[in-house]
């Protein structure tokens, strides 16, 4: 069977739907008073982890963008200096 390539938005929607189904199943299987406590604690930990990972991804993108801009600025200055000395 061939590989299927999905866009990131479709992958995110599938992952979100799967996670929602998993949380619902966990809520239905756990006993009533403790099920909610365990479920909400697990959701909090997972959401903190997801938020941290998204923050790290944005940080990496910004640092890569800043590095690219610094290189472009350096190259532009070098080209200007070479032209002025000619």
C-alpha positions as CSV (number, residue, x, y, z in Angstrom):
1,X,0.0,0.0,0.0
2,X,1.4,3.4,-0.9
3,X,2.1,6.2,1.5
4,X,-0.5,8.8,2.0
5,X,0.6,12.4,2.4
6,X,-1.8,14.7,4.3
7,X,-1.6,18.5,4.9
8,X,-0.7,19.6,8.4
9,X,-4.2,21.0,8.9
10,X,-5.8,17.6,8.1
11,X,-3.3,15.8,10.3
12,X,-4.2,18.3,13.1
13,X,-7.9,17.7,12.6
14,X,-7.5,13.9,12.7
15,X,-5.3,14.2,15.8
16,X,-7.8,16.5,17.5
17,X,-10.7,14.2,16.8
18,X,-8.8,11.2,18.0
19,X,-7.8,12.9,21.2
20,X,-11.4,14.1,21.8
21,X,-12.6,10.5,21.4
22,X,-9.9,9.2,23.8
23,X,-10.9,11.8,26.5
24,X,-14.5,10.9,26.1
25,X,-13.8,7.2,26.4
26,X,-11.6,7.8,29.5
27,X,-14.4,9.8,31.0
28,X,-17.0,7.1,30.4
29,X,-14.8,4.3,31.7
30,X,-13.5,5.9,34.9
31,X,-15.8,6.0,38.0
32,X,-17.8,9.2,38.3
33,X,-16.2,11.3,41.1
34,X,-12.6,10.3,40.4
35,X,-12.9,10.0,36.7
36,X,-13.3,13.8,36.2
37,X,-10.4,14.5,38.6
38,X,-8.0,12.2,36.8
39,X,-9.3,13.2,33.4
40,X,-8.9,16.9,34.0
41,X,-5.5,16.5,35.5
42,X,-4.3,14.5,32.6
43,X,-5.8,17.0,30.1
44,X,-4.0,19.8,32.0
45,X,-0.6,18.1,31.8
46,X,-1.1,17.2,28.1
47,X,-2.1,20.8,27.3
48,X,0.9,22.2,29.1
49,X,3.1,19.8,27.1
50,X,1.5,20.8,23.8
51,X,1.8,24.5,24.6
52,X,5.5,24.1,25.5
53,X,6.2,22.2,22.3
54,X,4.4,24.9,20.2
55,X,6.3,27.6,22.0
56,X,9.6,25.9,21.2
57,X,8.6,25.5,17.6
58,X,7.9,29.2,17.3
59,X,11.1,30.0,19.1
60,X,13.1,27.9,16.6
61,X,11.3,29.6,13.6
62,X,12.1,33.1,15.0
63,X,15.7,32.3,15.7
64,X,16.1,30.8,12.2
65,X,14.4,33.9,10.7
66,X,16.7,36.2,12.7
67,X,19.8,34.3,11.6
68,X,18.7,34.5,8.0
69,X,18.0,38.3,8.3
70,X,21.4,38.8,9.9
71,X,23.2,37.0,7.1
72,X,21.2,39.0,4.5
73,X,22.1,42.2,6.3
74,X,25.8,41.2,6.5
75,X,25.8,40.3,2.8
76,X,24.2,43.6,1.8
77,X,26.7,45.6,3.9
78,X,29.6,43.7,2.3
79,X,28.3,44.3,-1.2
80,X,27.8,48.0,-0.4
81,X,31.4,48.3,1.0
82,X,32.8,46.5,-2.0
83,X,31.0,48.9,-4.4
84,X,32.1,52.0,-2.5
85,X,35.7,50.9,-2.6
86,X,35.7,50.3,-6.4
